[in-house]
Amino acid sequence: MSKKNCYTLLFTFFLGGVISFAQGGKLLIQQYSKGPELDQNYSKWSLRFGPQLSRINTDLGTTSPTLSLGGLMEIEYRLSKTVGLVSGVQFTPISYSYMEGDSTATDQLKYISYPLLLRLQPTSKVSFGLGLVYQAYLNGEKKLEKDKVQSFTPFADGIFRDTLGGNVQVAYHLGQHLLVFGNFRWVGRISPPTQPQTNNTSGFQLGIVYRLWKSTLNH
């Protein structure tokens, strides 16, 4: 199956899930009726922000990922006590290294990511998410290091481009304000066969977000 068909299938599955959950909120509440504290009030909207670590690699087989620090702001809309839609904006730097001749090269890329996640919270502590992510390329540069001497070269326009992919999340809720999460995410786009760089990346992210604001309780 081609990557285009994979993304189309993922989008169709996600959209169908959103529509199903949106139309069947009461059924979801019945489904999780044995969960803790489902009869309590809940806030429809919440806003969170925090740092995020990424360890993301290419599909070339010759690169090694390095840790990079970014950040995010997310807004969540609750369809029910146990189901929410999450979107927002993330600053997502990606860095990976490889050998180029007798030098060590590192591609340092900067992206803005726009996720759309369906979050299910069957218990008060644990939630699961599945969704799409659109990644917009900002800029990037190659760092070459040889004998402790470094040089930096910006990448020309058109090499790295915007990409689309998916995201799977597991999160743990620490009290009322903090949420720790882990993502596995992947994005891709077809590149010219003569181009040594790739727009296909995947990897793990770890973050913690603080709830800055919530709406009044929904009865």
BAKESE-892173 format. One record per residue: residue number from 1; residue in one letter; x, y, z of N, C-alpha, C in turn. Coordinates in Angstrom, 3 decimals, always signed. Example, Ala and Ser with C-alpha at 12.3 -4.5 7.8 and 13.67 -1.06 7.14 Angstrom:
<pts>
 num residu      n_u      n_v      n_w     ca_u     ca_v     ca_w      c_u      c_v      c_w
   1      A  +13.190   -5.690   +7.800  +12.300   -4.500   +7.800  +13.200   -3.300   +7.800
   2      S  +12.850   -2.250   +7.080  +13.670   -1.060   +7.140  +12.900   +0.030   +7.870
</pts>
This chain:
<pts>
 num residu      n_u      n_v      n_w     ca_u     ca_v     ca_w      c_u      c_v      c_w
   1      M   +0.844   -1.194   +0.000   +0.000   +0.000   +0.000   +0.879   +1.244   +0.000
   2      S   +0.548   +2.211   -0.863   +1.352   +3.418   -0.946   +1.152   +4.293   +0.273
   3      K   +2.113   +5.218   +0.505   +2.006   +6.114   +1.664   +0.784   +7.015   +1.548
   4      K   +0.456   +7.420   +0.294   -0.715   +8.265   +0.110   -1.974   +7.532   +0.527
   5      N   -2.081   +6.252   +0.164   -3.243   +5.465   +0.550   -3.281   +5.231   +2.053
   6      C   -2.104   +5.068   +2.665   -2.035   +4.896   +4.117   -2.568   +6.127   +4.841
   7      Y   -2.145   +7.328   +4.395   -2.620   +8.556   +5.027   -4.120   +8.741   +4.806
   8      T   -4.604   +8.389   +3.593   -6.028   +8.503   +3.306   -6.831   +7.585   +4.214
   9      L   -6.341   +6.340   +4.401   -7.014   +5.389   +5.277   -7.007   +5.865   +6.719
  10      L   -5.869   +6.392   +7.183   -5.772   +6.899   +8.549   -6.725   +8.056   +8.768
  11      F   -6.781   +8.984   +7.794   -7.659  +10.148   +7.918   -9.121   +9.717   +7.938
  12      T   -9.486   +8.755   +7.064  -10.867   +8.277   +7.010  -11.250   +7.618   +8.327
  13      F  -10.343   +6.787   +8.878  -10.599   +6.128  +10.151  -10.763   +7.144  +11.268
  14      F   -9.881   +8.146  +11.292   -9.928   +9.148  +12.356  -11.202   +9.981  +12.257
  15      L  -11.541  +10.423  +11.016  -12.735  +11.239  +10.834  -13.983  +10.458  +11.206
  16      G  -14.021   +9.192  +10.808  -15.165   +8.361  +11.173  -15.286   +8.191  +12.667
  17      G  -14.140   +8.057  +13.342  -14.162   +7.927  +14.791  -14.661   +9.176  +15.481
  18      V  -14.226  +10.338  +14.965  -14.672  +11.609  +15.548  -16.179  +11.750  +15.426
  19      I  -16.711  +11.450  +14.216  -18.145  +11.586  +13.993  -18.919  +10.628  +14.888
  20      S  -18.405   +9.394  +14.984  -19.070   +8.383  +15.801  -19.105   +8.784  +17.265
  21      F  -17.942   +9.268  +17.777  -17.888   +9.658  +19.188  -18.719  +10.917  +19.436
  22      A  -18.706  +11.837  +18.477  -19.465  +13.072  +18.641  -20.958  +12.788  +18.691
  23      Q  -21.435  +11.815  +17.897  -22.854  +11.515  +17.840  -23.278  +10.596  +18.975
  24      G  -22.330   +9.878  +19.535  -22.677   +8.880  +20.546  -22.079   +9.143  +21.895
  25      G  -22.058  +10.383  +22.324  -21.469  +10.714  +23.612  -22.117   +9.977  +24.767
  26      K  -23.450   +9.858  +24.718  -24.154   +9.172  +25.790  -23.801   +7.690  +25.832
  27      L  -23.615   +7.099  +24.660  -23.228   +5.691  +24.627  -21.856   +5.492  +25.243
  28      L  -20.933   +6.443  +24.999  -19.599   +6.335  +25.585  -19.664   +6.428  +27.105
  29      I  -20.496   +7.310  +27.586  -20.634   +7.436  +29.039  -21.176   +6.133  +29.623
  30      Q  -22.157   +5.513  +28.927  -22.662   +4.237  +29.388  -21.583   +3.160  +29.338
  31      Q  -20.758   +3.211  +28.267  -19.704   +2.215  +28.101  -18.710   +2.271  +29.252
  32      Y  -18.369   +3.478  +29.701  -17.408   +3.638  +30.773  -18.098   +3.936  +32.111
  33      S  -19.335   +3.511  +32.242  -20.105   +3.864  +33.435  -19.505   +3.288  +34.707
  34      K  -18.655   +2.293  +34.564  -18.020   +1.715  +35.734  -16.725   +2.425  +36.089
  35      G  -16.336   +3.398  +35.303  -15.116   +4.142  +35.578  -15.304   +5.042  +36.781
  36      P  -14.234   +5.612  +37.311  -14.309   +6.404  +38.540  -14.872   +7.790  +38.285
  37      E  -15.787   +8.205  +39.146  -16.229   +9.589  +39.245  -16.830  +10.108  +37.933
  38      L  -17.545   +9.271  +37.195  -18.118   +9.737  +35.946  -19.366  +10.589  +36.172
  39      D  -19.905  +10.594  +37.356  -21.095  +11.391  +37.618  -20.729  +12.812  +38.032
  40      Q  -19.473  +13.111  +38.126  -19.069  +14.460  +38.510  -19.136  +15.397  +37.309
  41      N  -19.205  +16.693  +37.594  -19.178  +17.683  +36.531  -17.796  +17.744  +35.904
  42      Y  -17.727  +18.273  +34.690  -16.440  +18.393  +34.008  -16.432  +19.675  +33.182
  43      S  -15.242  +20.144  +32.871  -15.084  +21.356  +32.080  -15.030  +20.998  +30.598
  44      K  -15.754  +21.760  +29.784  -15.769  +21.514  +28.344  -14.429  +21.867  +27.706
  45      W  -13.829  +22.977  +28.116  -12.598  +23.470  +27.485  -11.468  +23.537  +28.505
  46      S  -10.270  +23.237  +28.050   -9.092  +23.422  +28.889   -7.902  +23.790  +28.004
  47      L   -6.976  +24.536  +28.583   -5.791  +25.006  +27.867   -4.550  +24.609  +28.648
  48      R   -3.584  +23.958  +27.968   -2.366  +23.495  +28.620   -1.143  +23.916  +27.812
  49      F   -0.009  +24.027  +28.507   +1.243  +24.291  +27.814   +2.383  +23.646  +28.585
  50      G   +3.516  +23.421  +27.872   +4.656  +22.821  +28.535   +5.745  +22.417  +27.557
  51      P   +6.847  +21.841  +28.071   +7.976  +21.419  +27.231   +7.756  +20.016  +26.657
  52      Q   +8.532  +19.720  +25.619   +8.426  +18.423  +24.951   +9.787  +18.009  +24.400
  53      L  +10.207  +16.788  +24.729  +11.440  +16.228  +24.193  +11.118  +15.314  +23.018
  54      S  +11.911  +15.426  +21.944  +11.706  +14.594  +20.763  +12.974  +13.803  +20.450
  55      R  +12.777  +12.559  +20.074  +13.865  +11.713  +19.585  +13.359  +11.080  +18.286
  56      I  +13.598  +11.765  +17.192  +12.979  +11.427  +15.909  +14.069  +11.187  +14.872
  57      N  +13.880  +10.142  +14.083  +14.882   +9.730  +13.110  +14.263   +9.654  +11.717
  58      T  +15.117   +9.557  +10.704  +14.670   +9.397   +9.332  +14.513   +7.910   +8.997
  59      D  +14.047   +7.638   +7.764  +13.929   +6.259   +7.295  +15.099   +5.862   +6.398
  60      L  +16.201   +6.612   +6.439  +17.326   +6.353   +5.544  +18.164   +5.159   +5.971
  61      G  +18.175   +4.852   +7.259  +18.974   +3.742   +7.754  +20.416   +4.103   +8.050
  62      T  +20.811   +5.348   +7.801  +22.188   +5.782   +8.029  +22.280   +6.899   +9.067
  63      T  +21.155   +7.276   +9.655  +21.127   +8.395  +10.584  +20.830   +7.926  +11.997
  64      S  +21.283   +8.714  +12.975  +21.042   +8.425  +14.387  +20.350   +9.625  +15.026
  65      P  +19.209   +9.426  +15.688  +18.485  +10.556  +16.269  +19.184  +11.115  +17.493
  66      T  +19.004  +12.395  +17.724  +19.479  +13.044  +18.935  +18.309  +13.739  +19.608
  67      L  +18.399  +13.947  +20.910  +17.326  +14.604  +21.643  +17.239  +16.079  +21.281
  68      S  +16.024  +16.565  +21.143  +15.810  +17.992  +20.900  +14.641  +18.465  +21.750
  69      L  +14.748  +19.687  +22.242  +13.762  +20.254  +23.157  +12.860  +21.233  +22.432
  70      G  +11.564  +21.020  +22.551  +10.578  +21.931  +21.985   +9.532  +22.278  +23.030
  71      G   +8.391  +22.707  +22.569   +7.312  +23.083  +23.474   +5.984  +23.043  +22.753
  72      L   +4.913  +23.094  +23.522   +3.592  +23.026  +22.919   +2.559  +23.759  +23.738
  73      M   +1.486  +24.117  +23.065   +0.268  +24.612  +23.697   -0.883  +23.812  +23.106
  74      E   -1.723  +23.238  +23.954   -2.839  +22.435  +23.466   -4.143  +22.931  +24.066
  75      I   -5.199  +22.794  +23.278   -6.544  +23.109  +23.749   -7.399  +21.872  +23.553
  76      E   -8.136  +21.515  +24.588   -8.953  +20.304  +24.552  -10.422  +20.665  +24.719
  77      Y  -11.243  +20.052  +23.871  -12.697  +20.190  +23.980  -13.276  +18.842  +24.340
  78      R  -13.999  +18.784  +25.447  -14.558  +17.531  +25.938  -15.946  +17.290  +25.333
  79      L  -16.063  +16.163  +24.592  -17.358  +15.737  +24.082  -18.174  +15.074  +25.184
  80      S  -17.486  +14.478  +26.132  -18.114  +13.878  +27.306  -17.064  +13.827  +28.406
  81      K  -17.415  +13.205  +29.515  -16.462  +13.079  +30.617  -15.232  +12.280  +30.202
  82      T  -15.399  +11.335  +29.263  -14.319  +10.412  +28.924  -13.747  +10.604  +27.526
  83      V  -14.295  +11.527  +26.736  -13.866  +11.691  +25.345  -13.591  +13.164  +25.057
  84      G  -12.441  +13.436  +24.458  -12.102  +14.816  +24.118  -11.397  +14.919  +22.777
  85      L  -11.464  +16.094  +22.180  -10.710  +16.419  +20.971   -9.612  +17.403  +21.363
  86      V   -8.387  +17.117  +20.937   -7.227  +17.927  +21.307   -6.581  +18.485  +20.051
  87      S   -6.343  +19.790  +20.061   -5.590  +20.432  +18.982   -4.642  +21.438  +19.618
  88      G   -3.987  +22.229  +18.806   -3.053  +23.208  +19.333   -1.898  +23.438  +18.385
  89      V   -0.773  +23.834  +18.941   +0.419  +24.122  +18.145   +1.651  +23.669  +18.926
  90      Q   +2.637  +23.102  +18.196   +3.856  +22.606  +18.821   +5.070  +23.115  +18.063
  91      F   +6.077  +23.539  +18.793   +7.385  +23.816  +18.194   +8.179  +22.528  +18.272
  92      T   +8.514  +21.956  +17.108   +9.104  +20.622  +17.041  +10.448  +20.654  +16.317
  93      P  +11.541  +20.873  +17.019  +12.862  +20.719  +16.383  +13.204  +19.239  +16.228
  94      I  +13.830  +18.895  +15.126  +14.263  +17.522  +14.848  +15.745  +17.550  +14.513
  95      S  +16.486  +16.636  +15.119  +17.931  +16.597  +14.918  +18.395  +15.153  +14.812
  96      Y  +19.239  +14.881  +13.824  +19.820  +13.546  +13.658  +21.193  +13.697  +13.019
  97      S  +22.078  +12.748  +13.304  +23.461  +12.820  +12.840  +23.785  +11.642  +11.925
  98      Y  +24.856  +11.791  +11.142  +25.322  +10.752  +10.225  +26.748  +11.095   +9.809
  99      M  +27.420  +10.127   +9.227  +28.791  +10.331   +8.776  +28.787  +10.850   +7.337
 100      E  +29.599  +11.842   +7.095  +29.791  +12.377   +5.745  +31.302  +12.460   +5.502
 101      G  +31.824  +11.463   +4.779  +33.269  +11.368   +4.631  +33.900  +11.052   +5.972
 102      D  +34.869  +11.857   +6.359  +35.500  +11.681   +7.670  +35.000  +12.711   +8.669
 103      S  +33.834  +13.304   +8.381  +33.235  +14.297   +9.281  +31.895  +13.785   +9.802
 104      T  +31.496  +14.324  +10.941  +30.173  +14.037  +11.499  +29.226  +15.165  +11.100
 105      A  +28.147  +14.796  +10.424  +27.157  +15.780   +9.997  +25.901  +15.647  +10.851
 106      T  +25.268  +16.773  +11.127  +24.015  +16.791  +11.881  +23.035  +17.717  +11.181
 107      D  +21.884  +17.186  +10.831  +20.804  +18.012  +10.291  +19.988  +18.533  +11.458
 108      Q  +19.832  +19.855  +11.529  +19.058  +20.482  +12.596  +17.892  +21.216  +11.942
 109      L  +16.691  +20.667  +12.127  +15.501  +21.144  +11.433  +14.488  +21.675  +12.432
 110      K  +13.743  +22.683  +12.012  +12.722  +23.283  +12.879  +11.368  +23.237  +12.175
 111      Y  +10.372  +22.771  +12.933   +9.014  +22.637  +12.405   +8.010  +23.224  +13.392
 112      I   +6.851  +23.617  +12.862   +5.668  +23.874  +13.671   +4.673  +22.770  +13.358
 113      S   +4.200  +22.071  +14.389   +3.285  +20.952  +14.202   +1.886  +21.326  +14.688
 114      Y   +0.891  +20.829  +13.955   -0.515  +21.072  +14.290   -1.211  +19.718  +14.444
 115      P   -1.387  +19.241  +15.661   -2.015  +17.936  +15.879   -3.541  +18.043  +15.950
 116      L   -4.188  +16.945  +15.677   -5.622  +16.784  +15.914   -5.799  +15.385  +16.468
 117      L   -6.137  +15.311  +17.754   -6.075  +14.055  +18.485   -7.417  +13.751  +19.126
 118      L   -7.844  +12.507  +19.006   -9.007  +12.017  +19.732   -8.505  +11.357  +21.005
 119      R   -8.896  +11.895  +22.162   -8.386  +11.416  +23.450   -9.503  +10.712  +24.218
 120      L   -9.240   +9.474  +24.637  -10.159   +8.696  +25.458   -9.572   +8.552  +26.849
 121      Q  -10.387   +8.834  +27.868   -9.922   +8.752  +29.255  -10.832   +7.821  +30.039
 122      P  -10.557   +6.509  +30.004  -11.425   +5.553  +30.698  -11.300   +5.596  +32.216
 123      T  -10.185   +6.131  +32.739  -10.026   +6.278  +34.193   -9.613   +7.712  +34.497
 124      S   -9.571   +8.039  +35.767   -9.215   +9.410  +36.158   -7.736   +9.703  +35.955
 125      K   -6.906   +8.669  +35.781   -5.456   +8.852  +35.701   -4.884   +8.643  +34.309
 126      V   -5.463   +7.769  +33.510   -4.856   +7.352  +32.248   -5.754   +7.725  +31.072
 127      S   -5.135   +8.206  +29.998   -5.865   +8.473  +28.769   -5.047   +7.992  +27.581
 128      F   -5.751   +7.752  +26.472   -5.138   +7.273  +25.239   -5.581   +8.177  +24.093
 129      G   -4.678   +8.384  +23.133   -4.999   +9.263  +22.022   -4.568   +8.688  +20.689
 130      L   -5.309   +9.049  +19.642   -4.972   +8.670  +18.278   -5.401   +9.803  +17.369
 131      G   -4.519  +10.197  +16.436   -4.908  +11.291  +15.576   -3.921  +11.586  +14.475
 132      L   -4.101  +12.746  +13.875   -3.288  +13.214  +12.762   -2.354  +14.322  +13.234
 133      V   -1.293  +14.537  +12.482   -0.405  +15.667  +12.737   +0.064  +16.235  +11.402
 134      Y   -0.074  +17.559  +11.265   +0.448  +18.269  +10.100   +1.673  +19.048  +10.551
 135      Q   +2.776  +18.863   +9.846   +4.051  +19.448  +10.257   +4.528  +20.449   +9.207
 136      A   +4.632  +21.711   +9.593   +5.045  +22.784   +8.685   +6.529  +23.096   +8.890
 137      Y   +7.288  +23.035   +7.798   +8.733  +23.265   +7.875   +9.032  +24.753   +7.995
 138      L   +9.916  +25.108   +8.917  +10.352  +26.495   +9.101  +11.703  +26.733   +8.430
 139      N  +12.736  +26.085   +8.939  +14.079  +26.230   +8.387  +14.970  +25.140   +8.954
 140      G  +16.177  +25.053   +8.409  +17.110  +24.047   +8.896  +18.515  +24.312   +8.407
 141      E  +19.459  +23.641   +9.019  +20.856  +23.792   +8.634  +21.603  +22.492   +8.893
 142      K  +22.702  +22.323   +8.165  +23.585  +21.177   +8.371  +24.817  +21.633   +9.137
 143      K  +25.145  +20.882  +10.195  +26.352  +21.151  +10.966  +27.384  +20.079  +10.646
 144      L  +28.554  +20.502  +10.216  +29.663  +19.584   +9.978  +30.720  +19.791  +11.052
 145      E  +31.188  +18.675  +11.617  +32.204  +18.761  +12.673  +33.350  +17.810  +12.351
 146      K  +34.563  +18.375  +12.328  +35.774  +17.584  +12.086  +36.898  +18.164  +12.922
 147      D  +37.495  +17.310  +13.722  +38.585  +17.741  +14.610  +38.164  +18.925  +15.474
 148      K  +36.940  +18.834  +15.997  +36.365  +19.842  +16.905  +36.135  +21.198  +16.240
 149      V  +36.208  +21.244  +14.914  +35.894  +22.463  +14.168  +34.519  +22.292  +13.538
 150      Q  +33.635  +23.267  +13.771  +32.263  +23.170  +13.298  +31.996  +24.212  +12.212
 151      S  +31.176  +23.807  +11.244  +30.695  +24.742  +10.225  +29.215  +24.499  +10.013
 152      F  +28.491  +25.561   +9.660  +27.041  +25.484   +9.515  +26.647  +25.961   +8.124
 153      T  +25.767  +25.196   +7.481  +25.287  +25.541   +6.145  +23.766  +25.446   +6.113
 154      P  +23.057  +26.558   +5.854  +21.591  +26.492   +5.767  +21.157  +25.651   +4.569
 155      F  +20.047  +24.945   +4.725  +19.501  +24.166   +3.620  +18.762  +25.086   +2.650
 156      A  +18.876  +24.789   +1.367  +18.167  +25.559   +0.345  +16.669  +25.279   +0.431
 157      D  +15.882  +26.209   -0.085  +14.430  +26.028   -0.102  +14.058  +24.831   -0.983
 158      G  +13.003  +24.138   -0.572  +12.473  +23.047   -1.378  +12.998  +21.672   -1.041
 159      I  +14.036  +21.591   -0.187  +14.557  +20.272   +0.201  +13.648  +19.632   +1.244
 160      F  +13.430  +20.340   +2.330  +12.516  +19.882   +3.363  +11.201  +20.631   +3.199
 161      R  +10.082  +19.888   +3.325   +8.779  +20.462   +3.030   +7.782  +20.062   +4.118
 162      D   +6.583  +20.626   +4.035   +5.525  +20.276   +4.980   +5.156  +18.800   +4.812
 163      T   +4.799  +18.161   +5.919   +4.499  +16.735   +5.904   +3.225  +16.445   +6.699
 164      L   +2.669  +15.267   +6.458   +1.440  +14.834   +7.134   +1.648  +13.433   +7.669
 165      G   +1.106  +13.169   +8.839   +1.266  +11.842   +9.405   +0.300  +11.585  +10.534
 166      G   +0.690  +10.675  +11.434   -0.177  +10.269  +12.529   +0.544  +10.271  +13.861
 167      N   -0.242  +10.123  +14.925   +0.293  +10.208  +16.279   -0.512   +9.295  +17.197
 168      V   +0.189   +8.492  +18.005   -0.433   +7.664  +19.034   +0.098   +8.132  +20.384
 169      Q   -0.784   +8.303  +21.355   -0.387   +8.894  +22.632   -0.905   +8.079  +23.807
 170      V   -0.080   +8.006  +24.849   -0.489   +7.505  +26.163   -0.148   +8.592  +27.178
 171      A   -1.105   +8.934  +28.031   -0.897  +10.032  +28.976   -1.300   +9.608  +30.389
 172      Y   -0.627  +10.218  +31.359   -0.928   +9.979  +32.774   -1.209  +11.325  +33.438
 173      H   -2.324  +11.414  +34.127   -2.766  +12.661  +34.738   -2.284  +12.740  +36.182
 174      L   -1.459  +13.739  +36.455   -0.930  +13.949  +37.794   -1.775  +15.017  +38.484
 175      G   -2.746  +14.592  +39.241   -3.596  +15.553  +39.918   -4.495  +16.287  +38.933
 176      Q   -4.838  +17.525  +39.276   -5.769  +18.310  +38.483   -5.099  +19.143  +37.393
 177      H   -3.792  +19.392  +37.512   -3.166  +20.376  +36.635   -2.095  +19.810  +35.705
 178      L   -1.434  +18.725  +36.070   -0.309  +18.229  +35.280   -0.673  +16.958  +34.522
 179      L   -0.158  +16.863  +33.314   -0.359  +15.686  +32.472   +0.975  +15.324  +31.834
 180      V   +1.411  +14.083  +32.015   +2.637  +13.574  +31.407   +2.237  +12.653  +30.264
 181      F   +2.870  +12.804  +29.105   +2.460  +12.015  +27.952   +3.672  +11.493  +27.183
 182      G   +3.438  +10.422  +26.469   +4.408   +9.878  +25.536   +3.749   +9.679  +24.185
 183      N   +4.420  +10.086  +23.128   +3.900   +9.957  +21.769   +4.786   +9.038  +20.943
 184      F   +4.172   +8.316  +20.028   +4.884   +7.795  +18.876   +4.256   +8.443  +17.663
 185      R   +5.054   +9.167  +16.883   +4.503   +9.912  +15.750   +5.345   +9.677  +14.520
 186      W   +4.693   +9.785  +13.376   +5.368   +9.579  +12.095   +4.770  +10.545  +11.068
 187      V   +5.624  +11.073  +10.199   +5.175  +11.934   +9.112   +5.961  +11.575   +7.859
 188      G   +5.456  +11.959   +6.711   +6.160  +11.633   +5.486   +5.670  +12.421   +4.291
 189      R   +6.520  +12.433   +3.290   +6.196  +13.050   +2.007   +7.217  +12.550   +0.988
 190      I   +6.763  +12.291   -0.213   +7.650  +11.774   -1.252   +8.656  +12.854   -1.655
 191      S   +9.932  +12.461   -1.709  +11.020  +13.343   -2.125  +11.577  +12.859   -3.463
 192      P  +12.201  +13.753   -4.236  +12.824  +13.322   -5.495  +13.849  +12.230   -5.254
 193      P  +13.902  +11.198   -6.120  +14.833  +10.080   -5.901  +16.304  +10.488   -5.927
 194      T  +16.600  +11.629   -6.557  +17.987  +12.090   -6.612  +18.379  +12.901   -5.379
 195      Q  +17.428  +13.155   -4.490  +17.695  +13.965   -3.303  +18.178  +13.079   -2.169
 196      P  +19.346  +13.370   -1.572  +19.847  +12.514   -0.481  +19.068  +12.686   +0.815
 197      Q  +18.421  +13.828   +1.015  +17.639  +14.053   +2.222  +16.238  +13.450   +2.057
 198      T  +15.571  +13.244   +3.181  +14.229  +12.673   +3.179  +13.300  +13.511   +4.050
 199      N  +12.017  +13.478   +3.703  +10.995  +14.113   +4.520  +10.236  +13.106   +5.381
 200      N  +10.691  +11.867   +5.382  +10.028  +10.817   +6.152  +10.743  +10.628   +7.489
 201      T  +10.040  +10.886   +8.575  +10.619  +10.743   +9.908   +9.611  +10.081  +10.841
 202      S  +10.134   +9.459  +11.877   +9.283   +8.874  +12.917  +10.096   +8.780  +14.198
 203      G   +9.384   +8.710  +15.317  +10.088   +8.602  +16.580   +9.191   +8.880  +17.767
 204      F   +9.837   +9.081  +18.913   +9.126   +9.207  +20.183   +9.255  +10.622  +20.735
 205      Q   +8.226  +10.999  +21.485   +8.222  +12.284  +22.174   +7.752  +12.071  +23.613
 206      L   +8.306  +12.851  +24.516   +7.933  +12.818  +25.924   +7.734  +14.252  +26.391
 207      G   +6.617  +14.501  +27.051   +6.341  +15.866  +27.476   +5.518  +15.924  +28.744
 208      I   +5.446  +17.121  +29.301   +4.609  +17.385  +30.463   +3.949  +18.741  +30.252
 209      V   +2.644  +18.801  +30.478   +1.910  +20.046  +30.261   +1.159  +20.434  +31.532
 210      Y   +1.030  +21.726  +31.721   +0.342  +22.300  +32.876   -0.959  +22.940  +32.403
 211      R   -2.036  +22.638  +33.080   -3.325  +23.233  +32.724   -3.388  +24.672  +33.225
 212      L   -3.365  +25.580  +32.283   -3.353  +27.003  +32.609   -4.747  +27.550  +32.844
 213      W   -5.735  +26.973  +32.134   -7.099  +27.510  +32.188   -8.092  +26.416  +31.879
 214      K   -9.272  +26.511  +32.480  -10.384  +25.625  +32.144  -11.671  +26.433  +32.190
 215      S  -12.659  +25.975  +31.425  -13.950  +26.665  +31.407  -14.757  +26.287  +32.646
 216      T  -15.881  +26.945  +32.823  -16.732  +26.604  +33.947  -17.264  +25.189  +33.775
 217      L  -17.636  +24.580  +34.877  -18.053  +23.179  +34.863  -19.312  +22.987  +34.056
 218      N  -19.343  +21.868  +33.309  -20.526  +21.480  +32.541  -21.381  +20.542  +33.401
 219      H  -22.651  +20.831  +33.452  -23.549  +20.040  +34.310  -24.239  +18.954  +33.501
</pts>
